[in-house]
């Protein structure tokens, strides 16, 4: 009888806790820089008349800040009340928590070091994604890649395209995402060439041990060397290795046994860039030209050559020799190249290419100073003033890619004041679109991002553009939105979770992502940025999605978008290689800002 009573008391206690848990306070779990914009969000399933909040020192419980929350549109996220809480006045280094209407936030830190080593942390995932040799596993994989397909005369011939990264939790490899990831890491170093921010703890193979090269450049070189294999001649380029026949099972890459027609676990198809629609079976993409991919080759080779000139001049010369011919090919056959599918209708639907052309020419101008390249960059750049997803608030899967147009940034740095002003204004207009939507929604999290597949990649793009725009102009208009979107990635979102696997340590973060490392090894793919929330309509329409476990975020799934930390949800909880790399610039910039704020010479605002 006593066991029944004890069990009943346990149930009653559980119900009591559940009943009390109807309000939550969301914060940035990583923390806040002392001089940054800081906010938190209170959400509740019950309305409250009191809008006051208190911030307390986590060690002493002393009150350090009090304020009044600002009402926002709680219904957008399936809540009865939402308050934005402004913490910006609190700049003292320390650990804190917030209280509001009987709810208490997770503990958070304010400190100049909260973003230290965060950019390098991302590289853990990039090394896990390496193909050819995978240092995470200490094993080789896909050593027989690959066999050319869709070439007028070379189809069936073998070509050595080993290397690069697996795109996500499958083992496909795409030039568009790999080139963008490589460029993003090179760009991060170019903007912050500081060995105190980027460590050297791994060698070129991704193994533990210093080699005199910052780890982020070791990783970028891994991508560059693969890209050179994917572009063996000026007008011979390949866009993809493998296809969706890969989606056969959760397995480790060194045990990949998929048969593409050359025997189980042997060579995979390597798709030649034809400039025309592709697909080996029923499903075809809508390719119209080569520019989107050829220009990505060009821009990445140019930036790689400029940076590696200081580390390996011979390698830099090889890269540089490929950059201009790639741009020429891009101009000769204008149009977009999309990825190819075989057994399902899903592929990367990249439709725009003028942004790639602009970036390739703009980076070339930055590297050489030759007016010709400025003229070409300006020609292509003014054809797409605003990255379309920012303006339209919609996009198909990877329709407008890359999600941020760094060509605008490079042209904003021109000594030509007219050019500089024009492209700075273009950047501002894109941000205005996002801010206007967030304000129209009265979103508690100040989020005007469309919740399409890989929405976190759009968030990363938005904060990149916002940070660059502020650095260029000094304009503070978008700082609050930038901070809110940054905080969204680190826990200030309806689900209260960071969107990076394994980070921050001790905080809520994805522990059950859609990854073979979880299924086979029961190890989190640390450092990976997951796809992020999607509209319910997208989640319900995708093939093969199912939740394996009870949804711990069920109370927060009644809003405009859903997110699940569940291995069965490949739409919101799958880490992506390009999304992860795209945070390299922003996080290293935050570490640099913290370094400046820790200096005795740091000035307030």
C-alpha positions as CSV (number, residue, x, y, z in Angstrom):
1,X,0.0,0.0,0.0
2,X,2.8,2.4,0.9
3,X,4.3,1.9,-2.6
4,X,0.9,2.9,-4.2
5,X,0.8,6.1,-2.0
6,X,4.4,6.9,-2.9
7,X,3.6,6.4,-6.6
8,X,0.5,8.6,-6.3
9,X,2.4,11.3,-4.6
10,X,5.0,11.2,-7.3
11,X,2.3,11.6,-10.0
12,X,0.7,14.5,-8.1
13,X,4.0,16.3,-7.7
14,X,4.7,15.8,-11.4
15,X,1.3,17.3,-12.3
16,X,1.9,20.2,-9.9
17,X,5.2,21.0,-11.5
18,X,3.7,20.7,-15.0
19,X,0.9,23.0,-13.9
20,X,3.3,25.6,-12.6
21,X,5.4,25.5,-15.8
22,X,3.3,27.7,-17.9
23,X,5.7,30.7,-18.2
24,X,9.3,30.8,-19.4
25,X,12.1,33.4,-19.8
26,X,14.3,32.9,-22.8
27,X,17.9,34.2,-22.8
28,X,21.1,33.9,-24.8
29,X,22.6,30.8,-23.2
30,X,26.1,31.7,-24.4
31,X,25.9,35.1,-22.7
32,X,26.2,38.8,-23.6
33,X,29.2,41.1,-24.2
34,X,29.2,43.9,-21.6
35,X,28.7,46.7,-24.2
36,X,26.2,44.9,-26.5
37,X,22.5,45.2,-26.9
38,X,21.0,42.7,-24.5
39,X,17.4,41.4,-24.3
40,X,15.4,38.5,-23.0
41,X,11.8,37.3,-23.7
42,X,9.1,36.3,-21.3
43,X,6.5,34.0,-22.8
44,X,3.4,32.5,-21.0
45,X,0.4,30.3,-21.7
46,X,-1.4,32.5,-19.1
47,X,-1.9,36.3,-19.2
48,X,-0.4,38.4,-16.4
49,X,-1.1,42.0,-15.5
50,X,2.3,42.6,-14.1
51,X,5.0,43.5,-16.6
52,X,7.8,44.1,-14.2
53,X,11.0,42.0,-14.2
54,X,14.1,41.8,-12.0
55,X,17.6,40.7,-12.7
56,X,19.6,39.2,-9.8
57,X,23.2,38.4,-9.3
58,X,23.5,34.6,-9.5
59,X,26.0,34.4,-6.6
60,X,24.4,36.8,-4.1
61,X,20.7,37.0,-5.3
62,X,21.1,40.8,-5.0
63,X,18.9,42.8,-7.4
64,X,21.1,44.5,-10.0
65,X,18.4,45.7,-12.5
66,X,14.7,46.2,-12.6
67,X,12.5,47.1,-15.6
68,X,9.2,46.9,-17.3
69,X,8.7,44.4,-20.2
70,X,7.2,45.6,-23.5
71,X,4.2,43.7,-24.7
72,X,4.6,41.8,-28.0
73,X,2.5,39.5,-30.2
74,X,2.3,36.4,-28.1
75,X,-0.2,34.7,-30.4
76,X,2.5,34.5,-33.1
77,X,4.2,31.8,-31.0
78,X,1.0,30.2,-29.6
79,X,1.2,32.0,-26.3
80,X,-1.1,34.2,-24.3
81,X,1.5,36.8,-23.3
82,X,5.0,37.8,-24.4
83,X,7.2,40.5,-23.1
84,X,10.5,41.8,-24.4
85,X,12.9,42.5,-21.5
86,X,15.6,45.1,-22.1
87,X,18.8,44.2,-20.2
88,X,21.2,46.6,-22.1
89,X,21.8,48.9,-19.1
90,X,23.5,46.0,-17.2
91,X,27.2,46.0,-18.3
92,X,28.9,44.6,-15.2
93,X,30.7,41.3,-15.7
94,X,29.1,38.5,-13.8
95,X,26.5,35.7,-13.7
96,X,22.8,36.6,-13.5
97,X,19.2,35.3,-13.7
98,X,15.9,37.0,-14.4
99,X,12.6,36.8,-12.5
100,X,9.3,37.7,-14.0
101,X,5.8,36.7,-12.9
102,X,7.1,33.9,-10.8
103,X,9.3,32.5,-13.5
104,X,13.1,32.3,-13.4
105,X,15.4,32.3,-16.4
106,X,18.4,30.0,-16.9
107,X,21.6,31.5,-15.5
108,X,23.5,33.6,-18.0
109,X,26.8,35.5,-18.1
110,X,27.9,38.9,-19.1
111,X,31.6,39.0,-20.0
112,X,34.1,40.1,-22.6
113,X,35.1,36.4,-23.1
114,X,31.7,34.8,-23.7
115,X,32.4,34.3,-27.4
116,X,36.0,33.2,-27.0
117,X,36.8,30.1,-29.2
118,X,33.3,29.9,-30.6
119,X,34.4,30.2,-34.2
120,X,36.9,27.5,-33.7
121,X,34.3,25.4,-32.0
122,X,32.4,25.2,-35.3
123,X,35.4,23.6,-36.9
124,X,34.8,20.5,-34.8
125,X,31.8,19.8,-37.1
126,X,33.6,20.7,-40.3
127,X,36.3,18.1,-39.4
128,X,33.6,15.5,-38.7
129,X,32.2,16.2,-42.2
130,X,35.5,15.6,-44.0
131,X,35.4,13.2,-46.9
132,X,38.3,11.2,-48.2
133,X,40.0,11.1,-44.8
134,X,37.8,11.7,-41.8
135,X,39.8,12.6,-38.7
136,X,36.8,12.3,-36.4
137,X,36.6,8.6,-37.3
138,X,40.3,8.2,-38.0
139,X,39.3,6.4,-41.2
140,X,39.3,6.8,-45.0
141,X,36.1,6.9,-46.9
142,X,34.8,7.2,-50.5
143,X,38.3,6.4,-52.0
144,X,36.8,5.4,-55.3
145,X,35.2,8.7,-56.2
146,X,34.2,8.9,-58.8
147,X,32.7,8.2,-62.2
148,X,31.7,11.0,-64.6
149,X,28.1,11.3,-65.6
150,X,26.3,13.6,-68.1
151,X,29.5,14.4,-70.1
152,X,29.2,14.2,-73.9
153,X,32.3,12.1,-74.3
154,X,33.7,11.3,-70.8
155,X,30.7,9.6,-69.2
156,X,31.7,6.5,-67.3
157,X,35.4,7.5,-67.0
158,X,36.9,7.7,-63.5
159,X,38.1,10.9,-62.0
160,X,39.9,11.5,-58.7
161,X,37.6,13.9,-56.8
162,X,38.4,12.7,-53.3
163,X,38.2,15.2,-50.4
164,X,35.8,18.0,-49.5
165,X,33.0,17.6,-47.0
166,X,29.8,15.6,-46.7
167,X,27.0,18.2,-47.1
168,X,24.9,17.3,-44.1
169,X,24.0,14.0,-42.4
170,X,24.0,12.2,-45.7
171,X,27.2,11.8,-47.8
172,X,26.3,13.9,-50.9
173,X,28.8,16.6,-51.8
174,X,27.8,19.8,-53.6
175,X,30.0,22.4,-55.2
176,X,27.6,25.3,-54.3
177,X,27.5,24.6,-50.6
178,X,31.2,23.6,-50.3
179,X,32.4,26.6,-52.2
180,X,30.3,28.9,-50.0
181,X,31.5,27.2,-46.8
182,X,35.1,27.6,-48.0
183,X,34.6,31.2,-48.9
184,X,32.9,31.9,-45.6
185,X,35.9,30.6,-43.6
186,X,38.4,32.5,-45.8
187,X,36.3,35.6,-45.4
188,X,36.3,35.2,-41.6
189,X,40.1,35.1,-41.6
190,X,40.4,38.0,-44.0
191,X,38.2,40.1,-41.7
192,X,40.0,39.0,-38.5
193,X,43.5,37.8,-39.4
194,X,44.4,37.2,-35.7
195,X,46.1,34.1,-34.4
196,X,44.9,35.0,-30.9
197,X,41.3,34.5,-32.1
198,X,41.8,31.6,-34.5
199,X,43.8,28.8,-32.9
200,X,46.3,26.4,-34.3
201,X,45.6,23.1,-32.5
202,X,45.1,20.8,-35.5
203,X,47.2,19.9,-38.5
204,X,46.2,19.9,-42.2
205,X,44.7,16.4,-41.9
206,X,42.5,17.5,-39.1
207,X,44.4,15.6,-36.4
208,X,45.4,17.1,-33.1
209,X,48.7,19.0,-33.3
210,X,49.9,22.4,-34.4
211,X,51.2,23.0,-38.0
212,X,51.8,26.7,-38.0
213,X,48.6,27.4,-39.9
214,X,45.4,28.6,-38.2
215,X,42.9,25.8,-38.0
216,X,40.3,27.7,-40.0
217,X,42.7,28.0,-42.9
218,X,43.5,24.3,-42.7
219,X,39.8,23.7,-43.1
220,X,39.4,26.2,-45.9
221,X,42.4,24.6,-47.7
222,X,40.7,21.2,-47.4
223,X,37.8,22.7,-49.4
224,X,40.0,24.5,-51.9
225,X,42.0,21.4,-52.8
226,X,38.8,19.5,-53.5
227,X,37.4,22.4,-55.6
228,X,40.6,22.2,-57.7
229,X,39.9,18.6,-58.4
230,X,36.3,19.5,-59.3
231,X,37.6,22.0,-61.8
232,X,40.4,20.1,-63.7
233,X,40.2,22.4,-66.8
234,X,38.9,25.9,-67.6
235,X,35.5,24.8,-69.0
236,X,35.4,21.4,-67.2
237,X,33.6,21.7,-63.9
238,X,31.7,19.3,-61.7
239,X,28.9,20.3,-59.4
240,X,28.1,17.2,-57.3
241,X,29.2,13.8,-56.1
242,X,26.5,11.2,-55.4
243,X,22.8,11.8,-55.5
244,X,19.7,11.0,-53.4
245,X,20.3,7.3,-53.8
246,X,22.6,7.9,-50.9
247,X,19.5,8.1,-48.6
248,X,19.5,4.4,-47.9
249,X,20.3,4.2,-44.2
250,X,22.1,5.8,-41.2
251,X,25.7,4.5,-41.5
252,X,29.2,5.8,-41.1
253,X,30.9,7.2,-44.2
254,X,33.7,4.6,-44.1
255,X,31.1,1.9,-44.2
256,X,29.1,3.4,-47.1
257,X,27.8,0.5,-49.2
258,X,25.4,2.2,-51.6
259,X,25.6,0.9,-55.1
260,X,25.4,3.5,-57.9
261,X,26.1,0.9,-60.6
262,X,29.8,0.3,-60.1
263,X,29.5,-2.1,-57.1
264,X,28.5,-1.7,-53.5
265,X,30.6,0.9,-51.7
266,X,32.7,1.7,-54.7
267,X,32.7,4.8,-56.9
268,X,29.9,7.4,-56.9
269,X,28.6,9.5,-59.8
270,X,30.3,12.9,-60.4
271,X,27.9,15.3,-62.2
272,X,29.5,17.3,-65.0
273,X,28.2,20.9,-65.3
274,X,26.3,21.0,-68.5
275,X,24.4,24.2,-68.2
276,X,21.2,22.3,-68.9
277,X,18.6,20.5,-66.9
278,X,19.9,17.4,-65.2
279,X,18.6,14.2,-63.6
280,X,19.5,10.6,-64.5
281,X,15.9,9.3,-64.0
282,X,12.4,10.7,-63.6
283,X,13.2,13.9,-61.7
284,X,15.0,16.7,-63.4
285,X,16.3,20.0,-62.1
286,X,15.8,23.4,-63.9
287,X,19.4,24.3,-64.7
288,X,19.7,27.2,-67.2
289,X,23.5,27.9,-67.3
290,X,26.8,27.5,-65.5
291,X,27.3,30.9,-63.9
292,X,26.1,30.2,-60.3
293,X,28.7,27.4,-59.9
294,X,31.4,28.7,-62.2
295,X,31.4,32.1,-60.4
296,X,31.6,30.3,-57.0
297,X,34.7,28.6,-58.2
298,X,36.2,31.9,-59.3
299,X,35.4,33.9,-56.2
300,X,36.7,31.2,-53.9
301,X,39.9,30.7,-55.9
302,X,40.6,34.4,-55.9
303,X,40.1,34.8,-52.2
304,X,42.1,31.6,-51.5
305,X,45.0,32.9,-53.6
306,X,45.1,36.2,-51.8
307,X,45.1,34.7,-48.3
308,X,47.4,31.7,-49.0
309,X,49.9,34.0,-50.7
310,X,51.3,34.6,-47.2
311,X,51.3,30.9,-46.2
312,X,52.0,28.9,-49.4
313,X,52.8,31.0,-52.5
314,X,52.9,28.0,-54.9
315,X,49.4,26.8,-53.8
316,X,48.2,30.4,-54.1
317,X,49.5,30.6,-57.7
318,X,47.7,27.4,-58.6
319,X,44.4,28.9,-57.2
320,X,44.9,32.2,-59.0
321,X,45.5,30.5,-62.3
322,X,42.1,29.0,-62.2
323,X,40.1,32.1,-61.0
324,X,39.9,34.2,-64.2
325,X,39.2,31.2,-66.6
326,X,36.4,30.2,-64.2
327,X,34.9,33.7,-64.4
328,X,35.2,33.6,-68.2
329,X,33.2,30.4,-68.3
330,X,30.6,31.9,-66.0
331,X,30.1,34.8,-68.4
332,X,30.1,32.6,-71.5
333,X,27.2,30.4,-70.4
334,X,25.0,32.6,-68.1
335,X,22.4,31.0,-65.9
336,X,22.0,28.9,-62.8
337,X,23.2,25.4,-62.0
338,X,21.0,23.4,-59.7
339,X,21.9,20.1,-57.9
340,X,20.6,16.9,-59.4
341,X,18.2,14.4,-57.9
342,X,17.3,10.8,-58.9
343,X,14.8,9.0,-56.7
344,X,13.0,12.0,-55.0
345,X,11.9,15.5,-56.1
346,X,14.2,17.3,-53.7
347,X,17.2,19.3,-54.8
348,X,18.9,22.6,-54.2
349,X,16.8,25.0,-56.4
350,X,19.3,27.8,-56.8
351,X,17.7,30.3,-59.3
352,X,19.9,33.4,-59.0
353,X,23.4,33.8,-60.2
354,X,24.0,37.5,-60.6
355,X,25.1,37.6,-57.0
356,X,27.8,35.0,-57.7
357,X,29.0,37.0,-60.7
358,X,29.1,40.2,-58.6
359,X,31.1,38.5,-55.8
360,X,33.6,36.9,-58.2
361,X,34.3,40.2,-59.9
362,X,34.3,42.2,-56.6
363,X,36.7,39.9,-54.9
364,X,39.0,40.0,-58.0
365,X,38.8,43.8,-57.8
366,X,39.7,43.7,-54.1
367,X,42.7,41.4,-54.9
368,X,44.0,43.3,-57.9
369,X,42.7,46.8,-57.8
370,X,42.1,46.7,-61.5
371,X,39.2,48.9,-62.6
372,X,37.9,46.4,-65.1
373,X,36.8,44.1,-62.2
374,X,35.1,47.0,-60.4
375,X,33.1,47.7,-63.6
376,X,32.1,44.0,-64.0
377,X,31.1,43.7,-60.4
378,X,29.0,46.9,-60.5
379,X,27.3,45.6,-63.7
380,X,26.2,42.4,-62.1
381,X,25.7,43.9,-58.6
382,X,23.0,46.4,-59.6
383,X,20.9,43.6,-61.2
384,X,20.1,42.3,-57.7
385,X,20.0,45.1,-55.2
386,X,18.5,43.1,-52.4
387,X,19.0,39.4,-51.8
388,X,15.5,38.1,-52.9
389,X,14.5,36.1,-49.9
390,X,15.0,39.2,-47.7
391,X,12.6,41.2,-49.9
392,X,10.1,38.6,-50.8
393,X,9.8,36.8,-47.5
394,X,9.8,33.4,-49.3
395,X,12.0,31.0,-51.2
396,X,12.1,27.5,-52.3
397,X,14.8,25.2,-50.9
398,X,18.1,27.1,-51.5
399,X,16.4,29.1,-54.2
400,X,18.4,32.3,-53.5
401,X,21.9,31.2,-52.6
402,X,24.2,32.1,-51.0
403,X,21.8,33.6,-48.5
404,X,24.0,36.7,-48.0
405,X,25.5,38.7,-50.8
406,X,29.1,39.5,-49.8
407,X,29.7,41.1,-53.1
408,X,27.8,44.1,-51.9
409,X,30.1,44.3,-48.9
410,X,33.2,44.2,-51.1
411,X,31.9,47.0,-53.3
412,X,30.9,49.1,-50.3
413,X,34.7,49.2,-49.5
414,X,35.5,50.8,-52.9
415,X,37.4,54.1,-52.9
416,X,34.8,55.2,-55.5
417,X,32.4,57.1,-53.2
418,X,29.5,56.6,-55.6
419,X,30.0,52.9,-55.7
420,X,30.5,52.6,-52.0
421,X,27.4,54.6,-51.2
422,X,25.3,52.6,-53.7
423,X,26.2,49.2,-52.2
424,X,26.0,50.3,-48.6
425,X,22.5,51.5,-49.4
426,X,21.7,48.1,-51.0
427,X,22.8,46.4,-47.8
428,X,20.7,48.7,-45.7
429,X,17.6,48.1,-47.8
430,X,17.8,44.3,-47.3
431,X,18.0,44.8,-43.5
432,X,15.1,47.2,-43.7
433,X,12.9,44.5,-45.2
434,X,13.7,42.2,-42.3
435,X,13.2,44.8,-39.6
436,X,9.9,46.0,-41.1
437,X,8.5,42.5,-41.1
438,X,9.6,41.8,-37.5
439,X,7.9,45.1,-36.5
440,X,4.7,44.4,-38.4
441,X,4.5,40.9,-36.8
442,X,5.3,42.6,-33.5
443,X,7.4,39.5,-33.0
444,X,8.6,39.0,-29.4
445,X,12.0,37.8,-30.7
446,X,12.2,40.5,-33.4
447,X,12.5,37.8,-36.0
448,X,11.4,38.7,-39.6
449,X,13.0,35.6,-41.2
450,X,10.8,33.4,-43.3
451,X,10.8,29.9,-41.7
452,X,11.7,28.0,-44.8
453,X,13.9,24.9,-44.7
454,X,17.3,25.9,-43.2
455,X,15.9,29.0,-41.6
456,X,18.9,29.2,-39.3
457,X,21.1,29.7,-42.3
458,X,19.0,32.8,-43.1
459,X,19.5,34.0,-39.6
460,X,23.3,33.6,-40.0
461,X,23.1,35.5,-43.2
462,X,21.0,38.3,-41.7
463,X,23.4,38.9,-38.7
464,X,26.4,38.8,-41.1
465,X,24.9,41.5,-43.2
466,X,23.8,43.5,-40.2
467,X,27.3,43.4,-38.6
468,X,29.0,44.3,-41.8
469,X,26.6,47.1,-42.5
470,X,27.2,48.6,-39.0
471,X,31.0,48.3,-39.4
472,X,30.8,50.2,-42.7
473,X,28.3,52.9,-41.8
474,X,28.3,53.2,-38.0
475,X,24.5,53.2,-38.3
476,X,22.9,51.7,-35.2
477,X,19.4,51.2,-36.7
478,X,19.7,47.4,-36.9
479,X,21.7,46.7,-33.8
480,X,18.7,45.6,-31.7
481,X,17.5,43.3,-34.5
482,X,21.0,41.9,-35.0
483,X,21.3,41.1,-31.3
484,X,17.8,39.5,-31.3
485,X,18.7,37.2,-34.2
486,X,22.0,36.3,-32.8
487,X,20.4,35.5,-29.4
488,X,17.8,33.4,-31.3
489,X,20.5,31.0,-32.4
490,X,21.7,30.7,-28.8
491,X,18.5,30.1,-26.9
492,X,16.4,33.2,-27.0
493,X,13.7,31.5,-29.0
494,X,10.4,29.9,-28.2
495,X,12.0,26.5,-27.5
496,X,14.8,27.9,-25.3
497,X,17.5,25.9,-27.0
498,X,20.8,26.8,-28.7
499,X,20.8,25.7,-32.3
500,X,24.4,24.4,-32.2
501,X,25.1,20.8,-31.2
502,X,27.0,20.5,-28.0
503,X,27.1,24.3,-27.4
504,X,27.1,25.9,-24.9
505,X,28.3,23.3,-22.5
506,X,25.7,22.9,-19.8
507,X,23.0,24.7,-21.7
508,X,20.0,23.4,-23.7
509,X,21.2,22.4,-27.2
510,X,20.5,19.7,-29.8
511,X,21.3,16.3,-28.3
512,X,19.4,14.1,-30.8
513,X,20.1,15.6,-34.2
514,X,19.4,13.8,-37.5
515,X,22.9,12.3,-37.8
516,X,24.5,8.9,-38.2
517,X,26.9,9.8,-35.5
518,X,24.0,9.7,-33.1
519,X,22.5,6.5,-34.5
520,X,25.7,4.5,-34.8
521,X,28.1,6.0,-32.3
522,X,25.7,7.7,-29.9
523,X,27.9,10.8,-30.2
524,X,26.7,14.3,-30.8
525,X,28.1,16.0,-33.9
526,X,29.4,18.9,-31.9
527,X,29.7,22.3,-33.5
528,X,27.0,21.7,-36.1
529,X,24.4,24.4,-36.7
530,X,21.0,22.6,-37.2
531,X,18.5,23.6,-39.9
532,X,16.2,25.4,-37.5
533,X,12.4,25.9,-37.3
534,X,10.2,25.6,-40.3
535,X,6.6,26.5,-41.0
536,X,4.2,23.8,-39.9
537,X,3.0,23.5,-43.5
538,X,6.5,22.6,-44.6
539,X,7.0,20.1,-41.8
540,X,3.7,18.4,-42.6
541,X,4.4,18.2,-46.3
542,X,7.9,16.5,-46.3
543,X,8.4,12.9,-47.1
544,X,9.7,10.5,-44.5
545,X,9.6,12.7,-41.4
546,X,8.5,11.1,-38.1
547,X,9.3,11.8,-34.5
548,X,11.0,8.9,-32.8
549,X,10.4,10.2,-29.2
550,X,7.9,12.3,-27.2
551,X,8.3,15.9,-28.1
552,X,9.9,17.8,-25.2
553,X,9.0,21.1,-26.9
554,X,5.3,20.2,-27.4
555,X,4.2,23.3,-25.4
556,X,5.9,25.5,-28.0
557,X,4.7,24.0,-31.2
558,X,1.6,26.1,-31.6
559,X,3.1,29.1,-33.2
560,X,4.2,30.1,-36.7
561,X,7.0,27.5,-36.9
562,X,8.0,24.2,-35.3
563,X,11.3,22.8,-34.1
564,X,12.0,19.3,-32.8
565,X,15.2,17.9,-31.2
566,X,14.5,14.5,-32.6
567,X,16.6,12.4,-34.9
568,X,13.5,11.7,-37.1
569,X,13.1,15.4,-38.0
570,X,15.5,16.1,-40.9
571,X,13.8,19.3,-41.7
572,X,14.6,21.2,-38.4
573,X,17.3,19.2,-36.6
574,X,19.9,18.2,-39.2
575,X,23.3,19.9,-38.9
576,X,24.5,21.4,-42.2
577,X,28.1,22.0,-43.2
578,X,27.5,25.3,-45.0
579,X,25.3,26.8,-42.4
580,X,27.9,26.0,-39.8
581,X,30.7,27.6,-41.7
582,X,28.6,30.7,-42.4
583,X,28.8,31.6,-38.7
584,X,32.6,31.7,-38.8
585,X,32.8,35.4,-39.6
586,X,30.2,36.5,-37.1
587,X,31.4,34.6,-34.1
588,X,35.0,35.6,-34.7
589,X,33.9,39.2,-34.9
590,X,32.1,38.8,-31.6
591,X,35.2,37.5,-30.0
592,X,37.2,40.4,-31.5
593,X,34.6,42.8,-30.1
594,X,34.9,41.1,-26.7
595,X,38.7,41.5,-26.9
596,X,38.3,45.2,-27.5
597,X,35.8,45.6,-24.7
598,X,38.2,43.9,-22.2
599,X,40.9,46.4,-23.0
600,X,41.5,49.2,-20.5
601,X,41.2,51.6,-23.4
602,X,37.7,50.4,-24.3
603,X,35.3,53.3,-24.5
604,X,31.6,53.1,-23.7
605,X,29.4,53.5,-26.8
